[in-house]
């Protein structure tokens, strides 16, 4: 088909984008490669495999510990997807990058820059919040790339796609709860959440129509809790009398407490109201 005819060009573009992207933006494109390799396969596998050790190994060497951990996990899922000799060469690249010594300024003969003795606690907390938010946004980009690759290739909905959508919803909700994003960013996250929730509902319907069981916790959100019904409130404007009402001719006195028609509710006696 048309996509197969251009598979070599598409694969080369993806591999070049991974190589050229900054270290913090390589992982989402690698996830796109992963999705195409596992779901489309065909001619793409041969094109990706030819340059996989060089491309993924280079991305690993340029990345920090968090991205390296993600690439280690990804490599384990490629067993049976790519030839074993290709995966072995990728693993060797990983090992070489991990064993490479970190070259400091002092080892090059230059004076090491003075390090601050004790960074301010407020600055440390702020940097930690930024790092966590950046990590969530990076992971969200990867999930978005996987979802887009699955949908754009015309693959049917499956439980893996449902899982990706659920994780994207959770990350957006976490970002929405973070410290006071600006109004435009908040509106963008809310719009993305609405779109993802609608997609999740559609996927659940498709899976149910195909007789595919929905994994626990991956389907639609649970229904709201049932309302707890108690006794009806007193009539508007009613107040408990402070003194027993004087009995008129033929009218029985009204005792302190609830009005006579509210002395019980469905046969259950009500406790006395609080004193006025």
CORHUWO-V968620 format. One record per helix or strand of 2 or more residues. SS is the DSSP state (a for helix, b for strand). FROM is the first residue (numbers start at 1). TO is the last residue. If there is no record, write none. Layout:
# CORHUWO-V968620
SS/FROM/TO + SS/FROM/TO
This chain:
# CORHUWO-V968620
a/2/5 + a/7/20 + a/23/39 + a/43/62 + a/65/77 + a/84/99 + a/106/108 + a/121/152 + a/159/177 + a/183/209 + a/260/262 + b/264/265 + b/268/269
